[in-house]
Amino acid sequence: MATEIERKFLVRDGSWRAAAQPGTAYRQGYFAGLERCSVRVRIGDGRARLNIKGATLGIERCEYEYPIPLGDAEEMLARCCTTPLVEKTRYRVPYGAHVWEIDVFEGDNRGLVVAEIELAHRDEAFERPAWLGEEVSDDPRYYNVNLVTHPFKDW
């Protein structure tokens, strides 16, 4: 089984941008009505992927991801996914022994900026950059799948 161990934090300020690699714009949509998992279609960098994640709260979840044809993904986003789509630019920021992913959201989630770090195990130590804010790993409002039905602009 594929397992993702990921912690999610708010971002205090824009000082992370000085070390950021060029960002990738993503459009992603979710299929509705699934209780035990989320199914997402994502397009970014001219490629498309289908992703399935367990619906467990917390930092550890099962995750599966597969490449799919770009045309199929475009059609799924337009015809099958709940709207509005999640739109964001993801930046990669090396810090210490890890690479952080900073998501800057657009559309109905404009103003939301979160940092994610993937870990090899639950208790793995990592350096916390000065721009790192409050941890929100256990807060379901910050899960991308929930930003579709409860966007940041409505909080």
Sequence and secondary structure as in RCSB ss.txt:
>XXXX:A:sequence
MATEIERKFLVRDGSWRAAAQPGTAYRQGYFAGLERCSVRVRIGDGRARLNIKGATLGIERCEYEYPIPLGDAEE
MLARCCTTPLVEKTRYRVPYGAHVWEIDVFEGDNRGLVVAEIELAHRDEAFERPAWLGEEVSDDPRYYNVNLVTH
PFKDW
>XXXX:A:secstr
  EEEEEEEEE  GGGGGG    EEEEEEE SS SSEEEEEEEETTEEEEEEEE   SSEEEEEEEEE HHHHHH
HHHHTSEEEEEEEEEEEEEETTEEEEEEEE GGGTT EEEEEE SSTT      TTEEEE TT GGGSHHHHHHS
 GGG 
